[in-house]
Amino acid sequence: MSIPVHAFAAHEAGGPLTPFEYSLPPLEGDDVDIAVESCGICHSDLSMLDAEWGRTRFPLVPGHEVTGRIIEVGPAVKHLKAGDRVGLGWQAGSCLHCGQCMDGHHNLCRSVRPTIIGRHGGFADRVRAQAAFVCTLPEGLDAASAGPLFCGGITVFSPIVEFGVKPTDRVGVVGIGGLGHLALQFLNAWGCEVTAFTSSASKQDEAVSLGAHKTVSSRDADALKPLAGQFDFLLVTANVSLDWPLYLSLLSPRGRLHVVGAVLEPMAVPVFSLMGGQKSVSSSPVGSPQTIRTMLEFCARHDIRPQVETYPMADVNAALDRLRSGAARYRVVLTR
């Protein structure tokens, strides 16, 4: 017997979300169903709603920062059970047998199944996913605000782990918003000396309260030039083009500039700005399920949580407008 799902969907690019009902087939294999209790709204949801990436199919039910409780598990699932507090992020499944999956890099699987591409997401009362991508919430982690950790959080936590950022490193976070405000908390708890780069003077005091030891204007070249050669790691969370040669000049030898903001324009990076200091430019998507579990434990241990504004699920369009306005501090979460 099919399972009805009550959701909110957009039917055209830029259009409003309206109530939408669809059906799921009976649960089987290694899938699980989650009763959605809250779901964060990410800029990736906006990009999908606006069909910016050319991968949107309508009707679209967005939502990939889900927290809730397991309703039912498939017959092959052994590590989860009904009633477990869990979360689900950008990815809802993979092949589980390719080289990347077997190495623990499920997020890099060529067959990875995003939660809101080709399937319906968490702006609903139920969402389905492969059990390997559903993570149990540790005790002490606030479920109501944890949703954004499953996309925004892991996006900035994963490169800290992947590239071996050390507690002795001097690091910078460029862009203090939905991603950057979490990066500041992670890197401070990691033990680094943290500088916040922000274009908003109003965010400088907030950045310090979130973990920055220093702040600087991200658009003031005269303020940036004296910082040349000082940073081991720069994490760019902004989704706009910057003066890339200037930012590369801020790196120390063997330093890395890592971009997780979805910058749509090509990056102009002169090779000689990298070669002399053996510097690197890189980027990454979210993180593996195991890295997500590590991040959740780290958050519980250090009391790290997103700053959220909450809206009832029925007010989804008002919540989307709030995110689009750029005024949210710092993540928007829908609750049921």
N, C-alpha and C positions, 0 to 999 in steps of 0.2 A: 504494500500500500504506500502511495506517495505521501510525502511529508510537506504540509503547507508552511511557507515562510512569509511573514509579513515584514515588509521592508519599505525603504524610501529610495526611489530611483529617478534619475534624469533620463529624458527621452530624446534630447538633442543637445548639441554642444552649447554650453552656457545657459541652458534652460533650468528652470526650477526643479527641485526634487518633489515628487508627489508620492502618495501611498501606492505601493506596488506589491502584488502577491505573486509568488512563483512556487514551484514544487520541487522538492528533492526526491530522488529515488531512495528506496530503503538502504540503510547503512550497511556497508559490507567491507571486507578487507581490513586495511589498516587505517581507515578514516575514523574521525570522531566528530560529533556534533557538539557545539558550544552554545549554551544559552547566553546571549549577549547581555551584559550588565552595563557596560560603558564602552565607548569607542572614540578614540581621539580622531581629530581631523588634521590631516597633514597637507602640506603644499602639493604633495604628489596627488592627493585626491583632487585638488583644484586643477592640476595639469591634466589629469584624466578627464575631468568634467568638461574642460575647455578643449579637449582633443588636441593638445599641444604636441603630443609625442607620436601621433599617428597610430596609436595602438588601441584606441577606445572603440568599443562596440556598445551600442545602445539597444535596449535600456541598460543603464549602468547603475548598479548599487555600489557606491564607494564604501570606504572604511576598511583600514588594515592596521588599526592599533586597538585591538579588541582585548577586553578582559571580561571574564564571566566564569561560568561553571559548566563542567562537562555534563551533558544530558545523557549521552549514550556513546558507547565505543563499539567499533567493528570487532568481529570475531578474532582477528589477528592481533589486536592490541592487548598488551600485557602490563604496560607500565602506567596506564591511566585508568581511572574508573569514574563512574558517575558521581558527581558532587565535588570533584577536585576543582580548586581555584586555579585558573589557567589564563594564559594570554597567547595571542596570535599576532604576528606582524605582517610585513610586506609579502613574505613568501609562504605559500600554503602546501607545497609539495615539491618533490624532485624524484629522479629515477631511482635513487638510493644504491645504484650499482656501478656508476661510472667512476673513473679515476678520481675526479674531484670529490664526489660523495664519499668514496671509500677512504680518502685522505682527510675527511672531516670538513671539507669545504663545500658543503651542500649548497650554499648561496651562490657558488660559481658553476653549478651544474648547467649544462646547455639545455636541459629539459626542465629547468626549474619552472614551477607554476606560481606566478604571482597571485596574490589573494584577490585582486580586483581586475586582472586582465584575463578575459576569457571565462570568468566566473564571477559570482556575486559576493560582495564583501559584507562588512559588519554594521552598516546602517540598517540593521534588521534585528529581529528577535532571535535569530539562529544563524550560525555560520558553520560551514563544514571545512575540515582540513585534514591533511595527512598527520597522523599522530606524532611523527618525528619532529614536526614543526610547531607543535603545541607545547608550551613550556609551563610547568607548575610555578605558581607564585610562592616565593619563600615567605615564611612567617615574618611578620614585622614590616612587610612591604604593603603600603596603602594601595589597595586594589582600585579605588576610585580614581587615583591619579597615575596609576602605573601604565596605562595604555600607551602613552607617547614614548615610553621606553622601548617598545617593540619595533619602532621604526626610527624616530628621531634619536632616541637614546643609543641604540645599537649602531646607527650610522656614524656617530662620533666616537663611540667606545671601541669599535672593532679596529680602526687603524692604530689606536694606542697600543693594542695588543699585537697586531700583525707586524708593526714596524719597530717593536721593541723600545718604545719610549721609556726612558729611565727616570727615576725620581730626581736625579741630579740635573736633568735637562732643563734648559730655558725654552719655554714654548709660548706660542702666540695663538690666540683664537680670533679669527677675522670674521666679524659679523656676529652680533649678540642678539639672537632671536630664538626661534623655536629649537634650533640645533645648538647654537652657540651657548645658550644659558645652561645647557646640560654639559657641554664640553668643559666649561669653566669649573663646574662642580667635580667632574671626573678627574681633571688634571690636577686640581688642587689636592684632592684626596690621594692622588697618585704620588704626590710629593714634589711636583714640579714647581719652578718659578713661572708664574702664569701672567701674561700680558693680554689684555683685552683690546682689540682693535674695533672701534665702532664709529659709524658716521653720525651717531646721535649723541649729542652732549648730555641729553637727559638720561641716557643709559649708563653713564660712567659710574655713578654712585651705586647703581644696581649691580653693575658688573663686579665691583669690589665686594658687595655683600654676597655675591654668588661664588666668589673664590679667586677673583683676579687680584694680583698683588700690585699691578700697575695698569693704567689705561692710556690709550693714545688715539687720536683721531685717525681713522682709516683713510681719509681723503686729504689729509694735510701733508703734502710732500715734504715741507720744511720740518715737520715734526717727525717724519719717518726716516729721513736721511741720516740723522745722528745715530739711529739704531742699526746701522749697517754691520753685518757680520755677527750679530748677537744671538741669533735663534737657532736652536738645534732642530726645531720642528714647528712649522706653521700650519695650522688647520683652518682651511678656508670653508666656512659654512655659508657664506653669502652666495646668492645665485646671479650675480651681476659680474660683468667684466671689470677687472682692476688693472692697474699699471703693473703687469706681471714682472717686467724687468726690475722695477723698483722693489717689489716684494722679494724677488729672488736675491737681491742685493742684501736683504736683511738676514739671510741665512749664513750660518757659520760653515766652514768647510765640512763636507759630507752631510750638510743639512738637507731637510726634505720639506717641500711645499706640497701639502696633500689637500686635494679639493673634493669636498663632499656636497657642496652646493651644486644644484643642477644648472650650471652656466651653459646657455644655449649657443653662445657665440664661440668660434674657434679661439684657442689661446695662442697668442703670438709670443713664443718663447725662443729667444736667440740661443743657439747652442753654446756660444762662448760664455753666456751668463751662467751656464751649468758646468762647463768643462773645467775651468780653472780651479774651482773649489770642489769638484766631484759632487755636485749637488744633484738632487733628484726632484722630479715633479711626478705626482701620482694621483690616483683616484681610486675609489672603491664603492661597492654597493653594500648595504646593510651588513650582515654578519651571519655566521653559521648558527644553527640551533644551540650548539654547545657554547659558543661565545655569548649568545644571548643569556644562557643559564648562568654563566660566569658573571656577566654584567648585573643580572638580577641579584645575585648573592652579594656583589660589591655594593650595590645600592642599599640593600638591607643593612649591611655592616656599617656603612658610613652615613646612613640616613639621607641618601640622595634621592630627590624626587623632582619631577617636572613641576613648574609653576603652571597651574591650569585655571581656566575659566570654564565653567560648566553650563550646559544648556540641556533642557529636556530633548529627547530624540525628536519629538514632534515639532520642535523649533529649529530643525536642521537648517532651513534656509537663512534664518537670522544668524545662526552660528557660522555658516559659510561666509556671510557678508562680513561678520566680525573678523574672520581670518583674512579675508581679502583686503580689509581696510588697513592692515598692518599695525593696528593698535593693540592687538591681543598681547597679554603678558602671561605666559609666552606660548602656551598651547591651548587649544580649544578642545573640549571633551564633551561628547553627547552621553547622556545618562538615560537609563530606562526606569 
